């Protein structure tokens, strides 16, 4: 009796492989500029906190662009 071969499907879909940097270059905001902008807005955060905020913004930007470009609706 022959064994059925199961069709292997990739564990990740193609959308997770897409990186926005492949079609555009991102330039991160310098830390000192971000700190200055926060202070001018009345928000006082440390350099470490500013760095974390910038990292979050960078990640959210990449996700937003990825979702926008891959949206098939």
N, C-alpha and C positions, 0 to 999 in steps of 0.2 A: 504494500500500500504506500502511495506517495504522500509525502508531507506537504501540507499547504505552506507556501511561502507567504509570510506576512509582509505587507508593504510598509516599509519604514518611512515615517514622515519626520521631517526635521522638527526639532524641539522648539525652534524659534522661527517666527514668520519673517518674511523679507523686510517688513517695516522696521524691525528692531536692528537690522543691519545698516540701515541708512544713517549716515552722519552728515549733518548740514555743512560741516567744514569741507566736504567733498566738492561743493559747488560755490561756497562763499567763505571768505576769510573773516573771522571774528577778531575784533580788537577790544580787549578788556580795558575798562576804565582804570586809570592809575589810582592807587589807594589814597594818595593825598588829595586828589580832585574829589573823590567821593566823600572823604572826611569833611572837606570844605563845603561841599553841597549840603551835607547833613547839618553842619553847624549853622549855615545860612538859613536853613529851614527850622532852626530851633531844636534839632534833634542831636543830642550829645551821646555819642557812642565811641567806644575804644577802637583802636586800630584793628584789634583781633575781631571785634564784632563787625566792623565795617568789611573786613575781608570775608567773613562768613556770609554777610548780606550780599556782597558782590558775587560770591560763588553761587548762591541761591539764584540770583537774578540771571546769571549766565546759564545755569541749568534750565531755568524756566524758559528762557529765550530759545534755547536749542529745542526743547520739547515743543514749544508753540510753533516754531518754524517747521519742524518735522511733521507735526500733525496737520498743519496748513497745507504743506506740499504733498502729503500723502493722502489727503482727504479725497475720496472718490465720489462724494455726493454732489 
